C-alpha cells in the first residue's frame, strides 16, 4: 500500500487542509512567487504589467513575503527541534517497536514499514489481526504492567537487537464521566496512554543514548488540547503524553547529550477505528494518520504533527483564546461520546472491566 501523495485529494474529501496545502504549494511558495516578482521588477514588460495591475502586484509581493517568512520559520523549527545535528537512518538495519500494532492505526503503521522490508517488533496484548510479513515479529505485552513490558523488551533485545525506533501508539478509552469511572478504569487509561511511555523509554532509550541514534514517536490526540465530557481521563492521559514528549525532547539534548535522537509527536483528530466506534465527530481515516507517522519516521527528523493541519488554530490554539470561547466549547462537546461503543481489550494485569465496557477478545 503506497503512501498517498500530498497532491492527491485526501480520503476525507475537500477540507480546510486541502485549501491550506494548495496555498502552501502555490501562492505561498517562494519558488513560484519570487520569479514573478523579479520579472515584474527587472523586465520592461513586467514593469508595464505591474504598473497596470498595481493592486495585484501588491498582493503578489505580500504573498512572497509571507511565503519566505513561513519557509524561514519552518527551517528554524527544523534546526532547533533536531538540535542542529544531522543523522542517517539505514532502514536495512533499523529495528522499530510499535505498541498497539495488532490493529487500528498501529496495524497500518506496521504494514507500511514492513512493505519496505523494515524490521518491526509489535508489542500488544491482543493477537495480530493480520498475517505477519517476514520482517514483523509479535511480542505479547500487557502495557499496563511494568513487568510485562520489561519481559517483552528483554525478548526483543535477545531476538532482534536493540530497537532504534520506538512508536508509542497503543491507546485505551473508557468513555465514562469522572464520577462513573472506577479506579480500574482510570488506572488502565493512564497506564496504557501515559505511564507505558515512561517504562518503554527506560527500556529502549539507554541504547539509543549510547549510540546517539534513534527515535521516539508519541501518538497523542487532539484531546490533549481539548478535554470533553465523558472522556476526561483519556484527554488527561493524552495531555500527559504530550508533556512527556516535550520534556523528553529537552532531556535528550540537555541531560543525555544525545542530539541525534529524534522525537516525534502526533496529535490527530478522532479516528475511524474500533476504539472510537459511535463517536460523534468527522473522524479521520486511520490510513491518513498512519501515513503521516510513517512519513515522519522515514524522514528521520523530529516533528510536531497535527492532523488535520487546521488543528493548529483549534484545538492547539484554544488556550490562547478568550475564556468564554474555551469553556463554552468544552461544554458543547457533551454529546461527543453519547453513542460511543468503542472496543475494549482485557488487560490481564487489571481486575475484570466493569459491565458498562465493551469487551473485545482476540480479534
BALOBA-1460 file (C-alpha; in Angstrom, 3 decimals):
// residues 363
<rec num="1" residu="x" x="0.000" y="0.000" z="0.000"/>
<rec num="2" residu="x" x="1.902" y="3.071" z="-1.242"/>
<rec num="3" residu="x" x="1.821" y="6.215" z="0.874"/>
<rec num="4" residu="x" x="-0.689" y="8.674" z="-0.511"/>
<rec num="5" residu="x" x="0.796" y="11.659" z="-2.365"/>
<rec num="6" residu="x" x="0.249" y="15.146" z="-0.949"/>
<rec num="7" residu="x" x="-1.020" y="16.125" z="-4.391"/>
<rec num="8" residu="x" x="-3.936" y="13.695" z="-4.192"/>
<rec num="9" residu="x" x="-7.278" y="14.620" z="-2.651"/>
<rec num="10" residu="x" x="-7.472" y="13.453" z="0.961"/>
<rec num="11" residu="x" x="-9.589" y="10.415" z="1.827"/>
<rec num="12" residu="x" x="-11.748" y="12.742" z="3.922"/>
<rec num="13" residu="x" x="-12.604" y="14.789" z="0.810"/>
<rec num="14" residu="x" x="-12.171" y="18.525" z="0.335"/>
<rec num="15" residu="x" x="-11.362" y="20.040" z="3.712"/>
<rec num="16" residu="x" x="-9.662" y="23.162" z="5.053"/>
<rec num="17" residu="x" x="-6.419" y="21.189" z="4.901"/>
<rec num="18" residu="x" x="-6.918" y="20.771" z="1.143"/>
<rec num="19" residu="x" x="-7.035" y="24.540" z="0.718"/>
<rec num="20" residu="x" x="-4.077" y="25.134" z="3.052"/>
<rec num="21" residu="x" x="-1.906" y="22.588" z="1.231"/>
<rec num="22" residu="x" x="-2.825" y="24.099" z="-2.132"/>
<rec num="23" residu="x" x="-1.926" y="27.593" z="-0.914"/>
<rec num="24" residu="x" x="1.398" y="26.405" z="0.517"/>
<rec num="25" residu="x" x="2.373" y="24.819" z="-2.807"/>
<rec num="26" residu="x" x="1.265" y="27.773" z="-4.952"/>
<rec num="27" residu="x" x="0.533" y="31.254" z="-3.604"/>
<rec num="28" residu="x" x="2.795" y="30.883" z="-0.542"/>
<rec num="29" residu="x" x="5.556" y="29.055" z="-2.413"/>
<rec num="30" residu="x" x="8.534" y="31.444" z="-2.911"/>
<rec num="31" residu="x" x="9.831" y="29.204" z="-5.709"/>
<rec num="32" residu="x" x="6.825" y="30.364" z="-7.728"/>
<rec num="33" residu="x" x="6.233" y="33.909" z="-6.457"/>
<rec num="34" residu="x" x="9.854" y="35.108" z="-6.379"/>
<rec num="35" residu="x" x="10.449" y="34.680" z="-10.153"/>
<rec num="36" residu="x" x="7.207" y="36.551" z="-10.838"/>
<rec num="37" residu="x" x="8.245" y="39.456" z="-8.607"/>
<rec num="38" residu="x" x="11.710" y="39.563" z="-10.229"/>
<rec num="39" residu="x" x="10.168" y="39.573" z="-13.697"/>
<rec num="40" residu="x" x="7.895" y="42.448" z="-12.646"/>
<rec num="41" residu="x" x="10.872" y="44.376" z="-11.319"/>
<rec num="42" residu="x" x="13.545" y="43.587" z="-13.910"/>
<rec num="43" residu="x" x="11.833" y="43.350" z="-17.308"/>
<rec num="44" residu="x" x="10.166" y="46.068" z="-19.394"/>
<rec num="45" residu="x" x="7.028" y="44.014" z="-19.916"/>
<rec num="46" residu="x" x="6.949" y="43.074" z="-16.220"/>
<rec num="47" residu="x" x="7.211" y="46.712" z="-15.168"/>
<rec num="48" residu="x" x="4.427" y="47.637" z="-17.558"/>
<rec num="49" residu="x" x="2.109" y="44.885" z="-16.290"/>
<rec num="50" residu="x" x="2.842" y="45.578" z="-12.624"/>
<rec num="51" residu="x" x="2.065" y="49.252" z="-13.180"/>
<rec num="52" residu="x" x="-1.177" y="48.355" z="-14.953"/>
<rec num="53" residu="x" x="-2.160" y="45.961" z="-12.155"/>
<rec num="54" residu="x" x="-0.665" y="47.661" z="-9.099"/>
<rec num="55" residu="x" x="-3.085" y="46.105" z="-6.596"/>
<rec num="56" residu="x" x="-2.445" y="42.566" z="-7.884"/>
<rec num="57" residu="x" x="1.314" y="43.159" z="-7.788"/>
<rec num="58" residu="x" x="0.994" y="44.355" z="-4.181"/>
<rec num="59" residu="x" x="-0.799" y="41.117" z="-3.258"/>
<rec num="60" residu="x" x="1.899" y="39.130" z="-5.055"/>
<rec num="61" residu="x" x="4.630" y="40.814" z="-3.026"/>
<rec num="62" residu="x" x="2.727" y="40.201" z="0.207"/>
<rec num="63" residu="x" x="2.360" y="36.518" z="-0.720"/>
<rec num="64" residu="x" x="6.110" y="36.350" z="-1.402"/>
<rec num="65" residu="x" x="6.991" y="37.923" z="1.952"/>
<rec num="66" residu="x" x="4.587" y="35.653" z="3.817"/>
<rec num="67" residu="x" x="5.896" y="32.605" z="1.963"/>
<rec num="68" residu="x" x="9.506" y="33.497" z="2.760"/>
<rec num="69" residu="x" x="8.639" y="34.090" z="6.423"/>
<rec num="70" residu="x" x="6.872" y="30.714" z="6.568"/>
<rec num="71" residu="x" x="9.831" y="28.918" z="4.975"/>
<rec num="72" residu="x" x="12.311" y="30.612" z="7.321"/>
<rec num="73" residu="x" x="10.192" y="29.698" z="10.341"/>
<rec num="74" residu="x" x="9.989" y="26.079" z="9.184"/>
<rec num="75" residu="x" x="13.767" y="25.991" z="8.657"/>
<rec num="76" residu="x" x="14.374" y="27.355" z="12.156"/>
<rec num="77" residu="x" x="11.875" y="24.858" z="13.583"/>
<rec num="78" residu="x" x="13.731" y="22.019" z="11.898"/>
<rec num="79" residu="x" x="17.131" y="23.230" z="13.112"/>
<rec num="80" residu="x" x="16.105" y="23.661" z="16.752"/>
<rec num="81" residu="x" x="13.927" y="20.545" z="17.024"/>
<rec num="82" residu="x" x="16.749" y="18.431" z="15.586"/>
<rec num="83" residu="x" x="19.379" y="20.111" z="17.778"/>
<rec num="84" residu="x" x="21.287" y="21.288" z="14.725"/>
<rec num="85" residu="x" x="22.583" y="17.735" z="14.260"/>
<rec num="86" residu="x" x="22.179" y="15.584" z="11.173"/>
<rec num="87" residu="x" x="21.797" y="11.823" z="11.233"/>
<rec num="88" residu="x" x="21.382" y="8.983" z="8.759"/>
<rec num="89" residu="x" x="18.967" y="6.065" z="9.063"/>
<rec num="90" residu="x" x="19.796" y="2.772" z="7.382"/>
<rec num="91" residu="x" x="16.402" y="1.098" z="7.145"/>
<rec num="92" residu="x" x="18.013" y="-2.237" z="6.370"/>
<rec num="93" residu="x" x="19.433" y="-2.189" z="9.893"/>
<rec num="94" residu="x" x="16.949" y="-0.192" z="11.982"/>
<rec num="95" residu="x" x="14.632" y="-2.016" z="14.386"/>
<rec num="96" residu="x" x="11.222" y="-0.439" z="15.016"/>
<rec num="97" residu="x" x="8.972" y="-1.175" z="18.013"/>
<rec num="98" residu="x" x="5.268" y="-0.402" z="17.570"/>
<rec num="99" residu="x" x="2.961" y="-0.668" z="20.580"/>
<rec num="100" residu="x" x="-0.660" y="-1.459" z="19.816"/>
<rec num="101" residu="x" x="0.391" y="-2.701" z="16.391"/>
<rec num="102" residu="x" x="-2.138" y="-5.518" z="16.175"/>
<rec num="103" residu="x" x="-5.000" y="-3.395" z="14.852"/>
<rec num="104" residu="x" x="-6.123" y="0.134" z="14.067"/>
<rec num="105" residu="x" x="-3.592" y="2.851" z="13.292"/>
<rec num="106" residu="x" x="-0.739" y="0.700" z="14.614"/>
<rec num="107" residu="x" x="-1.599" y="-2.131" z="12.220"/>
<rec num="108" residu="x" x="-1.323" y="0.194" z="9.209"/>
<rec num="109" residu="x" x="1.932" y="1.689" z="10.500"/>
<rec num="110" residu="x" x="3.396" y="-1.816" z="10.823"/>
<rec num="111" residu="x" x="2.255" y="-2.809" z="7.345"/>
<rec num="112" residu="x" x="3.657" y="0.347" z="5.724"/>
<rec num="113" residu="x" x="7.016" y="-0.237" z="7.393"/>
<rec num="114" residu="x" x="7.033" y="-3.957" z="6.606"/>
<rec num="115" residu="x" x="6.371" y="-3.255" z="2.905"/>
<rec num="116" residu="x" x="9.745" y="-1.501" z="2.890"/>
<rec num="117" residu="x" x="11.432" y="-4.506" z="4.475"/>
<rec num="118" residu="x" x="11.924" y="-2.743" z="7.807"/>
<rec num="119" residu="x" x="12.228" y="-4.992" z="10.849"/>
<rec num="120" residu="x" x="9.294" y="-4.385" z="13.234"/>
<rec num="121" residu="x" x="8.506" y="-5.664" z="16.721"/>
<rec num="122" residu="x" x="4.839" y="-5.401" z="17.694"/>
<rec num="123" residu="x" x="4.052" y="-5.124" z="21.416"/>
<rec num="124" residu="x" x="0.356" y="-5.722" z="22.047"/>
<rec num="125" residu="x" x="-1.921" y="-7.587" z="24.418"/>
<rec num="126" residu="x" x="-4.147" y="-8.856" z="21.599"/>
<rec num="127" residu="x" x="-3.136" y="-11.123" z="18.731"/>
<rec num="128" residu="x" x="-2.297" y="-9.688" z="15.320"/>
<rec num="129" residu="x" x="-5.427" y="-9.176" z="13.192"/>
<rec num="130" residu="x" x="-3.426" y="-9.774" z="10.009"/>
<rec num="131" residu="x" x="-0.852" y="-12.213" z="8.720"/>
<rec num="132" residu="x" x="2.570" y="-11.049" z="9.812"/>
<rec num="133" residu="x" x="5.059" y="-10.383" z="6.990"/>
<rec num="134" residu="x" x="8.527" y="-11.939" z="7.441"/>
<rec num="135" residu="x" x="10.005" y="-8.771" z="8.941"/>
<rec num="136" residu="x" x="7.271" y="-8.408" z="11.605"/>
<rec num="137" residu="x" x="7.624" y="-10.087" z="14.995"/>
<rec num="138" residu="x" x="4.889" y="-10.218" z="17.631"/>
<rec num="139" residu="x" x="5.558" y="-9.952" z="21.375"/>
<rec num="140" residu="x" x="2.507" y="-10.286" z="23.589"/>
<rec num="141" residu="x" x="2.685" y="-7.448" z="26.093"/>
<rec num="142" residu="x" x="0.343" y="-6.075" z="28.727"/>
<rec num="143" residu="x" x="1.262" y="-2.404" z="28.508"/>
<rec num="144" residu="x" x="-0.451" y="-1.763" z="31.845"/>
<rec num="145" residu="x" x="2.170" y="-3.960" z="33.525"/>
<rec num="146" residu="x" x="5.776" y="-2.873" z="34.048"/>
<rec num="147" residu="x" x="6.905" y="-6.481" z="34.456"/>
<rec num="148" residu="x" x="5.273" y="-7.461" z="31.154"/>
<rec num="149" residu="x" x="6.930" y="-4.504" z="29.417"/>
<rec num="150" residu="x" x="10.320" y="-5.439" z="30.863"/>
<rec num="151" residu="x" x="9.910" y="-9.087" z="29.887"/>
<rec num="152" residu="x" x="8.934" y="-8.299" z="26.301"/>
<rec num="153" residu="x" x="11.711" y="-5.712" z="25.995"/>
<rec num="154" residu="x" x="14.248" y="-8.359" z="27.007"/>
<rec num="155" residu="x" x="12.819" y="-10.766" z="24.420"/>
<rec num="156" residu="x" x="13.038" y="-8.129" z="21.709"/>
<rec num="157" residu="x" x="16.664" y="-7.331" z="22.515"/>
<rec num="158" residu="x" x="17.552" y="-11.018" z="22.607"/>
<rec num="159" residu="x" x="15.781" y="-11.895" z="19.346"/>
<rec num="160" residu="x" x="16.239" y="-8.740" z="17.250"/>
<rec num="161" residu="x" x="18.773" y="-6.494" z="18.972"/>
<rec num="162" residu="x" x="18.423" y="-3.004" z="20.432"/>
<rec num="163" residu="x" x="15.478" y="-1.124" z="18.855"/>
<rec num="164" residu="x" x="16.346" y="2.198" z="17.251"/>
<rec num="165" residu="x" x="12.779" y="3.486" z="16.802"/>
<rec num="166" residu="x" x="10.008" y="3.317" z="19.403"/>
<rec num="167" residu="x" x="6.456" y="4.220" z="18.325"/>
<rec num="168" residu="x" x="4.193" y="4.638" z="21.361"/>
<rec num="169" residu="x" x="0.906" y="4.071" z="19.570"/>
<rec num="170" residu="x" x="-1.216" y="1.920" z="21.920"/>
<rec num="171" residu="x" x="-4.291" y="3.630" z="23.335"/>
<rec num="172" residu="x" x="-7.185" y="2.983" z="25.677"/>
<rec num="173" residu="x" x="-10.559" y="4.744" z="26.038"/>
<rec num="174" residu="x" x="-13.151" y="4.018" z="28.743"/>
<rec num="175" residu="x" x="-15.784" y="6.611" z="27.769"/>
<rec num="176" residu="x" x="-17.149" y="7.429" z="31.237"/>
<rec num="177" residu="x" x="-17.693" y="10.533" z="33.305"/>
<rec num="178" residu="x" x="-15.365" y="11.240" z="36.221"/>
<rec num="179" residu="x" x="-17.866" y="10.076" z="38.836"/>
<rec num="180" residu="x" x="-18.751" y="6.920" z="36.895"/>
<rec num="181" residu="x" x="-15.137" y="5.873" z="36.387"/>
<rec num="182" residu="x" x="-13.781" y="3.143" z="38.627"/>
<rec num="183" residu="x" x="-10.236" y="3.070" z="39.929"/>
<rec num="184" residu="x" x="-9.550" y="0.317" z="37.403"/>
<rec num="185" residu="x" x="-10.846" y="2.496" z="34.557"/>
<rec num="186" residu="x" x="-8.628" y="5.424" z="35.489"/>
<rec num="187" residu="x" x="-5.513" y="3.365" z="36.154"/>
<rec num="188" residu="x" x="-5.905" y="1.416" z="32.907"/>
<rec num="189" residu="x" x="-6.252" y="4.615" z="30.877"/>
<rec num="190" residu="x" x="-3.170" y="6.250" z="32.372"/>
<rec num="191" residu="x" x="-1.126" y="3.035" z="32.437"/>
<rec num="192" residu="x" x="-1.552" y="2.437" z="28.697"/>
<rec num="193" residu="x" x="-1.788" y="6.014" z="27.396"/>
<rec num="194" residu="x" x="0.901" y="7.627" z="29.549"/>
<rec num="195" residu="x" x="2.896" y="5.552" z="32.015"/>
<rec num="196" residu="x" x="3.815" y="2.878" z="29.482"/>
<rec num="197" residu="x" x="5.676" y="5.579" z="27.543"/>
<rec num="198" residu="x" x="7.972" y="6.128" z="30.524"/>
<rec num="199" residu="x" x="8.650" y="2.455" z="31.138"/>
<rec num="200" residu="x" x="9.258" y="1.746" z="27.448"/>
<rec num="201" residu="x" x="11.663" y="4.682" z="27.252"/>
<rec num="202" residu="x" x="13.519" y="3.326" z="30.266"/>
<rec num="203" residu="x" x="13.905" y="0.023" z="28.421"/>
<rec num="204" residu="x" x="14.974" y="1.273" z="24.979"/>
<rec num="205" residu="x" x="16.306" y="4.815" z="25.348"/>
<rec num="206" residu="x" x="19.649" y="3.926" z="27.055"/>
<rec num="207" residu="x" x="20.895" y="2.070" z="23.942"/>
<rec num="208" residu="x" x="19.794" y="4.996" z="21.755"/>
<rec num="209" residu="x" x="21.663" y="7.428" z="24.006"/>
<rec num="210" residu="x" x="24.770" y="5.243" z="23.909"/>
<rec num="211" residu="x" x="24.685" y="5.209" z="20.098"/>
<rec num="212" residu="x" x="23.471" y="8.822" z="19.829"/>
<rec num="213" residu="x" x="20.970" y="7.484" z="17.319"/>
<rec num="214" residu="x" x="17.286" y="6.658" z="17.484"/>
<rec num="215" residu="x" x="13.758" y="7.983" z="17.507"/>
<rec num="216" residu="x" x="10.793" y="8.012" z="19.885"/>
<rec num="217" residu="x" x="7.334" y="8.678" z="18.444"/>
<rec num="218" residu="x" x="4.452" y="9.604" z="20.738"/>
<rec num="219" residu="x" x="0.900" y="9.262" z="19.451"/>
<rec num="220" residu="x" x="-1.290" y="11.645" z="21.436"/>
<rec num="221" residu="x" x="-4.572" y="13.224" z="20.280"/>
<rec num="222" residu="x" x="-6.476" y="16.460" z="19.772"/>
<rec num="223" residu="x" x="-7.954" y="15.536" z="23.160"/>
<rec num="224" residu="x" x="-4.601" y="16.552" z="24.665"/>
<rec num="225" residu="x" x="-5.640" y="20.127" z="23.903"/>
<rec num="226" residu="x" x="-9.438" y="19.935" z="24.289"/>
<rec num="227" residu="x" x="-10.887" y="17.706" z="27.040"/>
<rec num="228" residu="x" x="-14.545" y="16.847" z="26.559"/>
<rec num="229" residu="x" x="-17.159" y="15.481" z="28.986"/>
<rec num="230" residu="x" x="-17.145" y="11.701" z="29.471"/>
<rec num="231" residu="x" x="-13.604" y="11.426" z="28.153"/>
<rec num="232" residu="x" x="-11.710" y="13.452" z="30.742"/>
<rec num="233" residu="x" x="-9.400" y="10.622" z="31.807"/>
<rec num="234" residu="x" x="-8.466" y="9.924" z="28.180"/>
<rec num="235" residu="x" x="-7.864" y="13.607" z="27.465"/>
<rec num="236" residu="x" x="-5.783" y="13.985" z="30.627"/>
<rec num="237" residu="x" x="-3.656" y="10.950" z="29.756"/>
<rec num="238" residu="x" x="-3.046" y="12.301" z="26.256"/>
<rec num="239" residu="x" x="-2.144" y="15.730" z="27.627"/>
<rec num="240" residu="x" x="0.348" y="13.954" z="29.873"/>
<rec num="241" residu="x" x="1.702" y="12.056" z="26.850"/>
<rec num="242" residu="x" x="2.194" y="15.362" z="25.038"/>
<rec num="243" residu="x" x="4.039" y="16.734" z="28.061"/>
<rec num="244" residu="x" x="6.134" y="13.548" z="28.157"/>
<rec num="245" residu="x" x="7.189" y="14.149" z="24.562"/>
<rec num="246" residu="x" x="8.085" y="17.784" z="25.170"/>
<rec num="247" residu="x" x="10.063" y="17.028" z="28.322"/>
<rec num="248" residu="x" x="11.788" y="14.017" z="26.756"/>
<rec num="249" residu="x" x="12.860" y="16.141" z="23.774"/>
<rec num="250" residu="x" x="14.519" y="18.620" z="26.126"/>
<rec num="251" residu="x" x="16.180" y="15.925" z="28.267"/>
<rec num="252" residu="x" x="17.641" y="14.102" z="25.271"/>
<rec num="253" residu="x" x="19.605" y="17.178" z="24.218"/>
<rec num="254" residu="x" x="20.390" y="18.806" z="27.574"/>
<rec num="255" residu="x" x="20.655" y="15.890" z="30.034"/>
<rec num="256" residu="x" x="21.654" y="12.836" z="27.978"/>
<rec num="257" residu="x" x="23.732" y="14.816" z="25.451"/>
<rec num="258" residu="x" x="22.414" y="12.757" z="22.526"/>
<rec num="259" residu="x" x="21.417" y="15.435" z="19.993"/>
<rec num="260" residu="x" x="20.891" y="12.995" z="17.113"/>
<rec num="261" residu="x" x="17.993" y="11.188" z="18.794"/>
<rec num="262" residu="x" x="14.729" y="12.305" z="17.213"/>
<rec num="263" residu="x" x="11.349" y="12.813" z="18.849"/>
<rec num="264" residu="x" x="8.030" y="12.969" z="17.007"/>
<rec num="265" residu="x" x="4.608" y="13.833" z="18.415"/>
<rec num="266" residu="x" x="1.403" y="13.025" z="16.533"/>
<rec num="267" residu="x" x="-1.756" y="14.810" z="17.677"/>
<rec num="268" residu="x" x="-4.627" y="13.697" z="15.473"/>
<rec num="269" residu="x" x="-8.350" y="14.245" z="15.433"/>
<rec num="270" residu="x" x="-10.527" y="11.307" z="16.424"/>
<rec num="271" residu="x" x="-10.084" y="8.424" z="14.009"/>
<rec num="272" residu="x" x="-12.384" y="5.837" z="12.446"/>
<rec num="273" residu="x" x="-11.077" y="2.846" z="14.359"/>
<rec num="274" residu="x" x="-12.775" y="0.305" z="16.595"/>
<rec num="275" residu="x" x="-11.557" y="2.325" z="19.561"/>
<rec num="276" residu="x" x="-13.894" y="5.193" z="18.633"/>
<rec num="277" residu="x" x="-16.896" y="3.435" z="17.094"/>
<rec num="278" residu="x" x="-20.029" y="5.533" z="17.532"/>
<rec num="279" residu="x" x="-18.035" y="8.704" z="18.177"/>
<rec num="280" residu="x" x="-19.923" y="11.852" z="17.113"/>
<rec num="281" residu="x" x="-17.343" y="13.644" z="15.011"/>
<rec num="282" residu="x" x="-15.993" y="13.941" z="11.473"/>
<rec num="283" residu="x" x="-13.287" y="11.415" z="12.193"/>
<rec num="284" residu="x" x="-10.148" y="10.781" z="10.160"/>
<rec num="285" residu="x" x="-9.390" y="7.580" z="8.333"/>
<rec num="286" residu="x" x="-6.711" y="5.568" z="10.188"/>
<rec num="287" residu="x" x="-4.679" y="5.359" z="6.965"/>
<rec num="288" residu="x" x="-4.358" y="9.155" z="6.961"/>
<rec num="289" residu="x" x="-2.843" y="9.209" z="10.454"/>
<rec num="290" residu="x" x="-0.658" y="6.139" z="9.900"/>
<rec num="291" residu="x" x="0.837" y="7.571" z="6.718"/>
<rec num="292" residu="x" x="1.813" y="10.811" z="8.462"/>
<rec num="293" residu="x" x="3.508" y="8.822" z="11.228"/>
<rec num="294" residu="x" x="5.435" y="6.663" z="8.766"/>
<rec num="295" residu="x" x="6.474" y="9.664" z="6.638"/>
<rec num="296" residu="x" x="7.864" y="11.336" z="9.767"/>
<rec num="297" residu="x" x="9.741" y="8.175" z="10.766"/>
<rec num="298" residu="x" x="11.240" y="7.630" z="7.310"/>
<rec num="299" residu="x" x="12.308" y="11.280" z="7.134"/>
<rec num="300" residu="x" x="14.416" y="10.754" z="10.263"/>
<rec num="301" residu="x" x="13.534" y="14.187" z="11.635"/>
<rec num="302" residu="x" x="11.890" y="15.425" z="14.825"/>
<rec num="303" residu="x" x="8.419" y="16.793" z="14.159"/>
<rec num="304" residu="x" x="5.342" y="18.128" z="15.925"/>
<rec num="305" residu="x" x="2.413" y="16.970" z="13.787"/>
<rec num="306" residu="x" x="-1.245" y="17.922" z="13.954"/>
<rec num="307" residu="x" x="-3.713" y="16.167" z="11.644"/>
<rec num="308" residu="x" x="-5.613" y="17.916" z="10.243"/>
<rec num="309" residu="x" x="-3.308" y="20.927" z="9.928"/>
<rec num="310" residu="x" x="-6.201" y="23.224" z="10.815"/>
<rec num="311" residu="x" x="-5.811" y="21.889" z="14.363"/>
<rec num="312" residu="x" x="-3.074" y="24.490" z="14.920"/>
<rec num="313" residu="x" x="-5.892" y="27.022" z="15.362"/>
<rec num="314" residu="x" x="-8.369" y="24.824" z="17.229"/>
<rec num="315" residu="x" x="-7.634" y="22.832" z="19.320"/>
<rec num="316" residu="x" x="-3.929" y="23.675" z="19.728"/>
<rec num="317" residu="x" x="-4.628" y="27.395" z="19.923"/>
<rec num="318" residu="x" x="-7.674" y="27.083" z="22.158"/>
<rec num="319" residu="x" x="-5.921" y="28.154" z="25.363"/>
<rec num="320" residu="x" x="-4.857" y="31.420" z="23.742"/>
<rec num="321" residu="x" x="-8.493" y="32.366" z="23.168"/>
<rec num="322" residu="x" x="-10.989" y="34.125" z="25.421"/>
<rec num="323" residu="x" x="-12.322" y="32.102" z="28.337"/>
<rec num="324" residu="x" x="-15.929" y="32.459" z="27.172"/>
<rec num="325" residu="x" x="-14.963" y="30.608" z="23.993"/>
<rec num="326" residu="x" x="-12.777" y="27.973" z="25.690"/>
<rec num="327" residu="x" x="-15.253" y="26.986" z="28.396"/>
<rec num="328" residu="x" x="-18.237" y="27.261" z="26.078"/>
<rec num="329" residu="x" x="-16.659" y="24.961" z="23.506"/>
<rec num="330" residu="x" x="-15.805" y="22.267" z="26.053"/>
<rec num="331" residu="x" x="-19.380" y="22.295" z="27.378"/>
<rec num="332" residu="x" x="-20.821" y="21.947" z="23.881"/>
<rec num="333" residu="x" x="-18.814" y="18.736" z="23.365"/>
<rec num="334" residu="x" x="-21.012" y="16.836" z="25.834"/>
<rec num="335" residu="x" x="-22.647" y="14.734" z="23.099"/>
<rec num="336" residu="x" x="-19.413" y="13.516" z="21.516"/>
<rec num="337" residu="x" x="-19.481" y="10.246" z="23.462"/>
<rec num="338" residu="x" x="-23.263" y="9.771" z="23.607"/>
<rec num="339" residu="x" x="-23.309" y="6.901" z="21.050"/>
<rec num="340" residu="x" x="-19.782" y="5.674" z="21.677"/>
<rec num="341" residu="x" x="-19.321" y="1.894" z="21.869"/>
<rec num="342" residu="x" x="-15.618" y="1.575" z="21.229"/>
<rec num="343" residu="x" x="-13.532" y="-1.559" z="21.607"/>
<rec num="344" residu="x" x="-12.083" y="-2.565" z="24.963"/>
<rec num="345" residu="x" x="-9.291" y="-5.118" z="25.284"/>
<rec num="346" residu="x" x="-8.896" y="-7.030" z="28.530"/>
<rec num="347" residu="x" x="-5.612" y="-6.248" z="30.296"/>
<rec num="348" residu="x" x="-4.502" y="-9.266" z="32.359"/>
<rec num="349" residu="x" x="-2.797" y="-7.052" z="34.938"/>
<rec num="350" residu="x" x="-6.020" y="-5.347" z="35.996"/>
<rec num="351" residu="x" x="-9.251" y="-6.609" z="37.503"/>
<rec num="352" residu="x" x="-12.143" y="-7.522" z="35.220"/>
<rec num="353" residu="x" x="-13.563" y="-4.495" z="33.446"/>
<rec num="354" residu="x" x="-16.989" y="-3.289" z="34.503"/>
<rec num="355" residu="x" x="-20.114" y="-4.409" z="32.660"/>
<rec num="356" residu="x" x="-20.548" y="-0.982" z="31.048"/>
<rec num="357" residu="x" x="-17.458" y="-1.605" z="28.917"/>
<rec num="358" residu="x" x="-17.452" y="-3.263" z="25.536"/>
<rec num="359" residu="x" x="-15.030" y="-6.155" z="25.757"/>
<rec num="360" residu="x" x="-13.256" y="-7.499" z="22.719"/>
<rec num="361" residu="x" x="-11.242" y="-10.669" z="22.814"/>
<rec num="362" residu="x" x="-8.549" y="-11.682" z="20.368"/>
<rec num="363" residu="x" x="-9.807" y="-10.334" z="17.033"/>
